[in-house]
Amino acid sequence: MLKLINEVYQNYFEIASAISAILIIVVAYVLDQIFFLQACAMCILTRYAFGLVFLTSLVSVFIRAKLSYVAIMLASLSGVFITSKQISIQNLSVDELSQLSGCGMPFHTMVEYFGIIEGIKKTLGGGPSCAEDGMRFVFNFAEWALIFFIIYFILSAKKLFGK
């Protein structure tokens, strides 16, 4: 099993990263549909970060340059930042949560109303809807996402500096 993992990492890292990132987005969407979940704005922003990992990984399938690993690392860092913020919001007390007002509308509505930059700022400000941790399978979605983003970052850094 370790030999297979090592072979995939050595020879197919970029395509495996792209496939896993798009699968995470699809699984999150399917879970939303099956269990009638309503993803908060920060969850949607996390999916966009996975989309960035997917796109940068897909580009690096065709352009195998050191810069492509830097791009995957930057996309992963954006995901680490977003999910860390969401996890910290999920651990706030009720009083602290009531002070937040950023995450009140759906993400796309915020972008349409405020523009992309202000919409992202308001989303990252968080709010009570971002504090719900929804379904859990050992960890919640934000915690699992953080784990995956850290793995993408570490493996990309190893590819970048390992050769």
VEXZAVO-446853 format. One record per residue (C-alpha): x, y, z; residue in three letters. Coordinates in nm, 2 decimals. Example, Ala and Ser with C-alpha at 12.3 -4.5 7.8 and 13.67 -1.06 7.14 Angstrom:
// residues 2
PT     xx     yy     zz  aa
PT   1.23  -0.45   0.78 Ala
PT   1.37  -0.11   0.71 Ser
END
This chain:
// residues 163
PT     xx     yy     zz  aa
PT   0.00   0.00   0.00 Met
PT   0.28   0.24   0.09 Leu
PT   0.45   0.16  -0.24 Lys
PT   0.13   0.25  -0.43 Leu
PT   0.10   0.58  -0.24 Ile
PT   0.46   0.66  -0.31 Asn
PT   0.42   0.58  -0.68 Glu
PT   0.11   0.80  -0.71 Val
PT   0.29   1.08  -0.53 Tyr
PT   0.61   1.05  -0.74 Gln
PT   0.44   1.01  -1.08 Asn
PT   0.08   1.14  -1.06 Tyr
PT   0.08   1.40  -0.78 Phe
PT  -0.07   1.68  -0.99 Glu
PT  -0.36   1.47  -1.13 Ile
PT  -0.43   1.31  -0.79 Ala
PT  -0.45   1.66  -0.63 Ser
PT  -0.68   1.78  -0.91 Ala
PT  -0.91   1.48  -0.88 Ile
PT  -0.92   1.49  -0.50 Ser
PT  -1.00   1.86  -0.49 Ala
PT  -1.28   1.83  -0.74 Ile
PT  -1.42   1.52  -0.56 Leu
PT  -1.42   1.72  -0.23 Ile
PT  -1.63   1.99  -0.40 Ile
PT  -1.87   1.73  -0.55 Val
PT  -1.91   1.54  -0.22 Val
PT  -1.99   1.87  -0.04 Ala
PT  -2.25   1.96  -0.30 Tyr
PT  -2.40   1.61  -0.29 Val
PT  -2.42   1.61   0.09 Leu
PT  -2.59   1.95   0.07 Asp
PT  -2.85   1.81  -0.16 Gln
PT  -2.91   1.48   0.01 Ile
PT  -2.93   1.61   0.36 Phe
PT  -3.09   1.95   0.27 Phe
PT  -2.80   2.14   0.41 Leu
PT  -2.75   2.51   0.35 Gln
PT  -2.38   2.59   0.31 Ala
PT  -2.28   2.92   0.47 Cys
PT  -2.09   3.19   0.29 Ala
PT  -1.76   3.07   0.44 Met
PT  -1.83   2.71   0.33 Cys
PT  -1.88   2.83  -0.02 Ile
PT  -1.56   3.03  -0.01 Leu
PT  -1.38   2.71   0.11 Thr
PT  -1.52   2.53  -0.20 Arg
PT  -1.37   2.81  -0.41 Tyr
PT  -1.04   2.75  -0.24 Ala
PT  -1.07   2.38  -0.33 Phe
PT  -1.15   2.50  -0.69 Gly
PT  -0.82   2.69  -0.69 Leu
PT  -0.63   2.38  -0.58 Val
PT  -0.81   2.19  -0.86 Phe
PT  -0.72   2.46  -1.12 Leu
PT  -0.36   2.50  -1.02 Thr
PT  -0.32   2.12  -1.00 Ser
PT  -0.47   2.08  -1.34 Leu
PT  -0.24   2.34  -1.49 Val
PT   0.06   2.17  -1.33 Ser
PT  -0.04   1.84  -1.50 Val
PT   0.04   2.01  -1.83 Phe
PT   0.31   2.25  -1.71 Ile
PT   0.55   2.07  -1.48 Arg
PT   0.74   2.36  -1.35 Ala
PT   0.85   2.46  -1.00 Lys
PT   0.61   2.76  -1.03 Leu
PT   0.31   2.53  -1.06 Ser
PT   0.39   2.38  -0.71 Tyr
PT   0.41   2.73  -0.57 Val
PT   0.07   2.80  -0.72 Ala
PT  -0.07   2.49  -0.55 Ile
PT   0.09   2.60  -0.22 Met
PT  -0.07   2.95  -0.25 Leu
PT  -0.41   2.80  -0.33 Ala
PT  -0.37   2.57  -0.03 Ser
PT  -0.27   2.86   0.20 Leu
PT  -0.58   3.04   0.10 Ser
PT  -0.78   2.74   0.21 Gly
PT  -0.58   2.71   0.53 Val
PT  -0.66   3.07   0.61 Phe
PT  -1.03   3.04   0.53 Ile
PT  -1.09   2.72   0.72 Thr
PT  -0.88   2.83   1.02 Ser
PT  -1.10   3.14   1.04 Lys
PT  -1.41   2.93   1.02 Gln
PT  -1.29   2.69   1.29 Ile
PT  -1.20   2.98   1.52 Ser
PT  -1.56   3.12   1.46 Ile
PT  -1.71   2.78   1.54 Gln
PT  -1.52   2.79   1.88 Asn
PT  -1.65   3.13   1.99 Leu
PT  -1.89   3.17   2.28 Ser
PT  -2.25   3.28   2.21 Val
PT  -2.17   3.63   2.33 Asp
PT  -1.87   3.66   2.10 Glu
PT  -2.08   3.52   1.81 Leu
PT  -2.35   3.78   1.86 Ser
PT  -2.08   4.05   1.80 Gln
PT  -2.01   3.92   1.44 Leu
PT  -2.22   4.04   1.15 Ser
PT  -2.03   3.95   0.84 Gly
PT  -2.17   3.63   0.73 Cys
PT  -2.54   3.70   0.71 Gly
PT  -2.62   3.66   0.34 Met
PT  -2.53   3.39   0.09 Pro
PT  -2.19   3.44  -0.06 Phe
PT  -2.31   3.50  -0.42 His
PT  -2.55   3.77  -0.29 Thr
PT  -2.28   3.94  -0.10 Met
PT  -2.06   3.94  -0.41 Val
PT  -2.34   4.08  -0.63 Glu
PT  -2.43   4.35  -0.37 Tyr
PT  -2.09   4.45  -0.24 Phe
PT  -1.85   4.34  -0.51 Gly
PT  -1.60   4.06  -0.50 Ile
PT  -1.34   4.21  -0.26 Ile
PT  -1.59   4.35  -0.01 Glu
PT  -1.80   4.03  -0.03 Gly
PT  -1.49   3.82   0.06 Ile
PT  -1.41   4.06   0.34 Lys
PT  -1.76   4.04   0.48 Lys
PT  -1.76   3.66   0.45 Thr
PT  -1.42   3.64   0.63 Leu
PT  -1.57   3.86   0.90 Gly
PT  -1.79   3.56   0.99 Gly
PT  -2.12   3.54   1.16 Gly
PT  -2.36   3.30   1.34 Pro
PT  -2.44   3.10   1.03 Ser
PT  -2.06   3.02   0.99 Cys
PT  -2.05   2.89   1.34 Ala
PT  -2.27   2.59   1.27 Glu
PT  -2.06   2.29   1.22 Asp
PT  -2.34   2.08   1.05 Gly
PT  -2.26   1.72   0.99 Met
PT  -1.97   1.55   1.16 Arg
PT  -1.77   1.25   1.06 Phe
PT  -1.51   1.26   1.34 Val
PT  -1.45   1.62   1.23 Phe
PT  -1.68   1.88   1.07 Asn
PT  -1.64   2.00   0.71 Phe
PT  -1.41   2.29   0.80 Ala
PT  -1.18   2.07   1.00 Glu
PT  -1.16   1.81   0.73 Trp
PT  -1.09   2.09   0.47 Ala
PT  -0.81   2.23   0.69 Leu
PT  -0.65   1.88   0.70 Ile
PT  -0.67   1.85   0.32 Phe
PT  -0.53   2.20   0.26 Phe
PT  -0.24   2.13   0.49 Ile
PT  -0.17   1.80   0.31 Ile
PT  -0.18   1.97  -0.03 Tyr
PT   0.06   2.24   0.10 Phe
PT   0.31   1.99   0.26 Ile
PT   0.31   1.76  -0.04 Leu
PT   0.35   2.05  -0.29 Ser
PT   0.63   2.19  -0.08 Ala
PT   0.80   1.85  -0.07 Lys
PT   0.77   1.83  -0.45 Lys
PT   0.90   2.19  -0.49 Leu
PT   1.20   2.15  -0.26 Phe
PT   1.25   1.77  -0.27 Gly
PT   1.41   1.76  -0.62 Lys
END
